[in-house]
Amino acid sequence: MKIRAHPRVLNPQGTAPHRAFRSRLRMQLAAGEITGFHDEAVKLKLADNPSTFYTPDFVVYYPDGLTTCFEVKALWKGRDGAPDKAGYRDDARTKVRIAAGLFPLWTFVVAASRAPWLEWQFETLSAETT
């Protein structure tokens, strides 16, 4: 077990991208574009292994009855002219893809942005996404 001399204090409101996305969802709710949302309220079991779960950052409900799970990430600057990339590891991407395969009635989307969090890029993931 690793003990930190100065433990990290996590912001209860989440990271900057999460706060910005939550604000975006509140505006959509006020405009009637969505009917509701929950923040990290759903834990999806991905396998019989007791440690294999996925918790979407946001679950959003639309007026037409559709449900979308959002994974919110900051954009990483591309190197040597490469395009910007959503900042998450391959294992996290794999969990989202597995969840998309196990829960086909929901849509799974990665939302990525960089400060000042005004423009967002969206990538819909499915079990077939590479």
Phi and psi in degrees as a GROMACS rama.xvg file:
@    title "Ramachandran Plot"
@    xaxis  label "Phi"
@    yaxis  label "Psi"
@TYPE xy
-99.8894  127.746  LYS-2
-111.228  131.267  ILE-3
-92.0744  138.401  ARG-4
-65.2288  -37.9461  ALA-5
-125.766  93.8884  HIS-6
-60.607  146.695  PRO-7
-70.4009  141.356  ARG-8
-105.137  114.122  VAL-9
-83.8781  138.86  LEU-10
-71.5732  122.846  ASN-11
-64.872  -17.5246  PRO-12
-87.6799  -3.79278  GLN-13
95.2836  -176.802  GLY-14
-75.2122  169.738  THR-15
-56.4694  -45.3531  ALA-16
-62.2358  -36.8147  PRO-17
-66.4362  -42.1627  HIS-18
-63.4999  -42.0081  ARG-19
-65.5683  -41.3472  ALA-20
-68.1548  -38.8238  PHE-21
-60.468  -41.342  ARG-22
-62.7763  -41.0018  SER-23
-61.2686  -43.1132  ARG-24
-65.5377  -38.0099  LEU-25
-62.6277  -39.1011  ARG-26
-65.7944  -41.1592  MET-27
-65.2499  -36.6218  GLN-28
-64.8465  -44.8058  LEU-29
-63.7294  -32.1705  ALA-30
-83.895  -6.23215  ALA-31
81.7908  10.0877  GLY-32
-74.0095  -27.0218  GLU-33
-130.439  159.209  ILE-34
-99.2408  -12.7461  THR-35
171.486  169.574  GLY-36
-156.931  157.096  PHE-37
-128.584  145.619  HIS-38
-102.844  111.55  ASP-39
47.8199  44.4183  GLU-40
-98.6095  -9.04343  ALA-41
-120.589  132.82  VAL-42
-118.67  116.291  LYS-43
-98.7608  127.976  LEU-44
-83.3065  121.668  LYS-45
-99.0669  -19.8383  LEU-46
-157.876  172.477  ALA-47
-72.0372  -15.5796  ASP-48
-62.0044  129.853  ASN-49
-65.7423  -11.7299  PRO-50
-108.449  9.16289  SER-51
-103.841  89.1191  THR-52
-130.211  162.09  PHE-53
-136.04  129.009  TYR-54
-114.856  106.899  THR-55
-63.3256  147.275  PRO-56
-64.2452  -42.4239  ASP-57
-140.778  141.408  PHE-58
-114.088  123.878  VAL-59
-118.606  136.739  VAL-60
-111.352  132.509  TYR-61
-106.884  156.334  TYR-62
-58.0595  -28.9989  PRO-63
-81.6576  3.95087  ASP-64
95.6889  -6.34081  GLY-65
-73.9686  149.294  LEU-66
-122.032  132.209  THR-67
-125.826  133.544  THR-68
-100.723  126.499  CYS-69
-109.78  134.868  PHE-70
-108.435  118.693  GLU-71
-101.409  127.978  VAL-72
-136.619  154.75  LYS-73
-83.7479  149.908  ALA-74
-81.0827  136.278  LEU-75
-94.755  136.848  TRP-76
-67.0651  129.781  LYS-77
-68.9287  146.32  GLY-78
-96.1534  146.704  ARG-79
49.8557  46.2456  ASP-80
82.7047  -0.291629  GLY-81
-69.6793  152.041  ALA-82
-66.7134  157.656  PRO-83
-61.8587  153.895  ASP-84
-135.726  139.268  LYS-85
-63.3601  135.427  ALA-86
-85.1036  85.1845  GLY-87
-155.533  154.917  TYR-88
-79.2263  162.773  ARG-89
-60.851  -32.7248  ASP-90
-66.9062  -34.9902  ASP-91
-67.6038  -41.0232  ALA-92
-62.3796  -40.3619  ARG-93
-62.2964  -42.594  THR-94
-60.9188  -40.776  LYS-95
-65.3393  -41.8033  VAL-96
-63.6784  -41.4129  ARG-97
-63.2175  -44.3889  ILE-98
-59.4029  -40.837  ALA-99
-61.6379  -36.7272  ALA-100
-72.1718  -35.5101  GLY-101
-81.0102  -25.6108  LEU-102
-124.22  71.5584  PHE-103
-69.513  -13.7425  PRO-104
-81.7515  -10.5121  LEU-105
-106.269  153.888  TRP-106
-103.205  139.127  THR-107
-116.627  123.555  PHE-108
-130.708  136.58  VAL-109
-96.5605  123.378  VAL-110
-107.633  123.723  ALA-111
-129.569  143.681  ALA-112
-156.807  173.156  SER-113
-132.918  159.122  ARG-114
-53.029  136.906  ALA-115
-90.5674  24.087  PRO-116
63.7245  36.1631  TRP-117
-95.3214  -32.5978  LEU-118
-114.127  132.907  GLU-119
-117.989  144.712  TRP-120
-108.268  137.114  GLN-121
-121.088  134.574  PHE-122
-128.894  118.175  GLU-123
-84.163  126.38  THR-124
-105.783  144.254  LEU-125
-134.061  176.018  SER-126
-61.5659  -25.3968  ALA-127
-90.8753  -7.99087  GLU-128
-64.058  134.818  THR-129
